[in-house]
Amino acid sequence: MGDDAALEAFRADAREWLAENFPPPLAHKNPVPYQNDAPYAEADPDWQLWRTRMAERRWGAPGWPEIYGGAALDAPRVRILAEEMRAIGAFNPMKMTGYTMLGPTLLEFGTEEQRAQHLPGIARGTVRWCQGFSEPGAGSDLASLSTRCIDAGDHWLVEGQKVWTSGANHADWCFALVRTDTTAKQRGISFLLIDMRSEGVVTRPITLISGSTHFCEMFLNAVRVPKGNLVGRVNEGWGIAKRLLQFERDSLSEGRGEGASLLPLARSRVGTDGVGRIADGDLRSRLVAHAMRAHAYNLTMTRLAAEAKAGSAIDALVPVVKTLGSDVAQARADLAMEIYGDRGLGWTGADYAPDELDVSHQWLHARAFSIYGGSYEIQNNIAAKRTLGLPDPASAR
Ligand SMILES: Cc1cc2nc3c(=O)[nH]c(=O)nc-3n(C[C@H](O)[C@H](O)[C@H](O)COP(=O)(O)OP(=O)(O)OC[C@H]3O[C@@H](n4cnc5c(N)ncnc54)[C@H](O)[C@@H]3O)c2cc1C
């Protein structure tokens, strides 16, 4: 069988398997189980079933080697699988912090022992990870972090505080940046894996404007961490963190231009004119402009994936697509809100239908897209320096 025919055969298999195994009630819902505290997700039997089936099929981490729970699919097959899932509104239930950020990082920097210990649980979606990077005094300027990590002979001793740690209160493990040298900034940082059940780890959820409590303050009070939990070498964690942030931004950019078309929704909510067009001409033209922009964004993402596969360096574009993706997704949330009108202003209560409540919560949640994973302004600074080659104002001073 030629390459194309083999790929088409894979597509047909994937389509058939997805049709048989993806629970239809989950279509077009993409719950990230513990990162928002929707009553949904893990308590939902359909979600559980979907995760189990995907784990058995090894399609939660389709490109990872089989020994780590993956299906060892090549890049074209991974892409086809994603396309077929998208076509029916399916999602990858393993696509959480462990899978999108730590997994690829361990594949690149972890020891064989670390990979064997941690990757299979991520691929099965049974072990939850959180990201312990930000601190009260270190957000955009992450390298200012001060959580101290001292070599205590047969273990590391960690003392400090993290903040905005998504899902920390439900996580089993945390990958954290810690300071191992106070005399250097970036070169004094190490990358550590911390078991959240360790004595001295305390989490305190923070309530957000959207009502969600998905992220936490995390206190590390004299936490003992085994020596083998260091990824890479001491004081060389910054390079690993930068790579991980690229994986994070990559994954955040994925899917930002997607979602069911808003046009049918607008037709039914706003009404149509005599020829079947959305009655409000101004809204109609903005919806069409957004649909075109989202489509262009999706095409750009497809092109970048193809370029990456062909070996082109696309790293310089990661901050650009992160910013663009946030824009597109926030514009979608704004338009959805507008379509619902005052029905989109509900917060709780039986006076509003679930989709009406969802639209206001989604709108507020979308505000965060341009903050987490590196804020809008910081991404633009990086793009100015690395993508456009503009002078760095800090070094010009
Ligand atoms: C929903 C959500 C989930 C998160 N989850 C996690 C998580 O799981 N783990 C984790 O470690 N962190 C997490 N974060 C934290 C996130 O990474 C930080 O919020 C982000 O890096 C910005 O840091 P900050 O909030 O301290 O803002 P600051 O760094 O204080 O920035 C405040 C404002 O100043 C701007 N600014 C700062 N420096 C500059 C500059 N040099 N030039 C121009 N403008 C600048 C920023 O763009 C921003 O608008 C999460 C955040 C959110 C919103």
The ligand as an SDF file (V2000), in Angstrom:
LIG
                    3D

 53 58  0  0  0  0  0  0  0  0999 V2000
   -6.1170   31.0710   34.5160 C   0  0  0  0  0  0  0  0  0  0  0  0
   -4.6700   31.0980   34.9020 C   0  0  0  0  0  0  0  0  0  0  0  0
   -4.0130   29.9180   35.1950 C   0  0  0  0  0  0  0  0  0  0  0  0
   -2.6800   29.9290   35.6030 C   0  0  0  0  0  0  0  0  0  0  0  0
   -2.0860   28.7460   35.9140 N   0  0  0  0  0  0  0  0  0  0  0  0
   -0.8130   28.7460   36.3420 C   0  0  0  0  0  0  0  0  0  0  0  0
   -0.1840   27.5220   36.7480 C   0  0  0  0  0  0  0  0  0  0  0  0
   -0.7930   26.4440   36.7060 O   0  0  0  0  0  0  0  0  0  0  0  0
    1.0720   27.5620   37.1900 N   0  0  0  0  0  0  0  0  0  0  0  0
    1.7910   28.7160   37.2530 C   0  0  0  0  0  0  0  0  0  0  0  0
    2.9540   28.6690   37.6460 O   0  0  0  0  0  0  0  0  0  0  0  0
    1.2390   29.9110   36.8970 N   0  0  0  0  0  0  0  0  0  0  0  0
   -0.0480   29.9360   36.4450 C   0  0  0  0  0  0  0  0  0  0  0  0
   -0.6490   31.1310   36.0920 N   0  0  0  0  0  0  0  0  0  0  0  0
    0.0960   32.3730   36.2800 C   0  0  0  0  0  0  0  0  0  0  0  0
    0.5300   33.0450   34.9940 C   0  0  0  0  0  0  0  0  0  0  0  0
    1.5900   32.3620   34.3930 O   0  0  0  0  0  0  0  0  0  0  0  0
    0.8950   34.4790   35.3690 C   0  0  0  0  0  0  0  0  0  0  0  0
   -0.3180   35.1270   35.7320 O   0  0  0  0  0  0  0  0  0  0  0  0
    1.5320   35.2190   34.2330 C   0  0  0  0  0  0  0  0  0  0  0  0
    2.8090   34.7340   33.9780 O   0  0  0  0  0  0  0  0  0  0  0  0
    1.6270   36.7360   34.5290 C   0  0  0  0  0  0  0  0  0  0  0  0
    2.2360   36.9450   35.7550 O   0  0  0  0  0  0  0  0  0  0  0  0
    1.5470   37.8620   36.8860 P   0  0  0  0  0  0  0  0  0  0  0  0
    0.1280   37.4200   37.0410 O   0  0  0  0  0  0  0  0  0  0  0  0
    2.4130   37.8280   38.0950 O   0  0  0  0  0  0  0  0  0  0  0  0
    1.4840   39.3090   36.2650 O   0  0  0  0  0  0  0  0  0  0  0  0
    2.6660   40.3780   36.2320 P   0  0  0  0  0  0  0  0  0  0  0  0
    3.9210   39.7310   35.7860 O   0  0  0  0  0  0  0  0  0  0  0  0
    2.6810   41.1120   37.5190 O   0  0  0  0  0  0  0  0  0  0  0  0
    2.1520   41.3240   35.0770 O   0  0  0  0  0  0  0  0  0  0  0  0
    1.1050   42.2740   35.2850 C   0  0  0  0  0  0  0  0  0  0  0  0
    0.8810   43.0030   33.9920 C   0  0  0  0  0  0  0  0  0  0  0  0
    2.0830   43.7150   33.6240 O   0  0  0  0  0  0  0  0  0  0  0  0
    2.5040   43.3470   32.3080 C   0  0  0  0  0  0  0  0  0  0  0  0
    3.9810   43.2980   32.2560 N   0  0  0  0  0  0  0  0  0  0  0  0
    4.7920   42.6820   33.1430 C   0  0  0  0  0  0  0  0  0  0  0  0
    6.0840   42.8000   32.7510 N   0  0  0  0  0  0  0  0  0  0  0  0
    6.0760   43.5140   31.5970 C   0  0  0  0  0  0  0  0  0  0  0  0
    7.0790   43.9570   30.6770 C   0  0  0  0  0  0  0  0  0  0  0  0
    8.3700   43.6890   30.8940 N   0  0  0  0  0  0  0  0  0  0  0  0
    6.6950   44.6320   29.5830 N   0  0  0  0  0  0  0  0  0  0  0  0
    5.3700   44.9040   29.3360 C   0  0  0  0  0  0  0  0  0  0  0  0
    4.3750   44.5170   30.1600 N   0  0  0  0  0  0  0  0  0  0  0  0
    4.7120   43.8270   31.2660 C   0  0  0  0  0  0  0  0  0  0  0  0
    1.9080   41.9830   32.0720 C   0  0  0  0  0  0  0  0  0  0  0  0
    1.7190   41.7280   30.6850 O   0  0  0  0  0  0  0  0  0  0  0  0
    0.5710   42.0970   32.8040 C   0  0  0  0  0  0  0  0  0  0  0  0
   -0.3860   42.7100   31.9740 O   0  0  0  0  0  0  0  0  0  0  0  0
   -1.9730   31.1620   35.6980 C   0  0  0  0  0  0  0  0  0  0  0  0
   -2.6360   32.3580   35.3800 C   0  0  0  0  0  0  0  0  0  0  0  0
   -3.9660   32.3540   35.0130 C   0  0  0  0  0  0  0  0  0  0  0  0
   -4.6490   33.6500   34.7040 C   0  0  0  0  0  0  0  0  0  0  0  0
  1  2  1  0
  2  3  1  0
  2 52  2  0
  3  4  2  0
  4  5  1  0
  4 50  1  0
  5  6  2  0
  6  7  1  0
  6 13  1  0
  7  8  2  0
  7  9  1  0
  9 10  1  0
 10 11  2  0
 10 12  1  0
 12 13  2  0
 13 14  1  0
 14 15  1  0
 14 50  1  0
 15 16  1  0
 16 17  1  0
 16 18  1  0
 18 19  1  0
 18 20  1  0
 20 21  1  0
 20 22  1  0
 22 23  1  0
 23 24  1  0
 24 25  2  0
 24 26  1  0
 24 27  1  0
 27 28  1  0
 28 29  2  0
 28 30  1  0
 28 31  1  0
 31 32  1  0
 32 33  1  0
 33 34  1  0
 33 48  1  0
 34 35  1  0
 35 36  1  0
 35 46  1  0
 36 37  1  0
 36 45  1  0
 37 38  2  0
 38 39  1  0
 39 40  1  0
 39 45  2  0
 40 41  1  0
 40 42  2  0
 42 43  1  0
 43 44  2  0
 44 45  1  0
 46 47  1  0
 46 48  1  0
 48 49  1  0
 50 51  2  0
 51 52  1  0
 52 53  1  0
M  END
$$$$
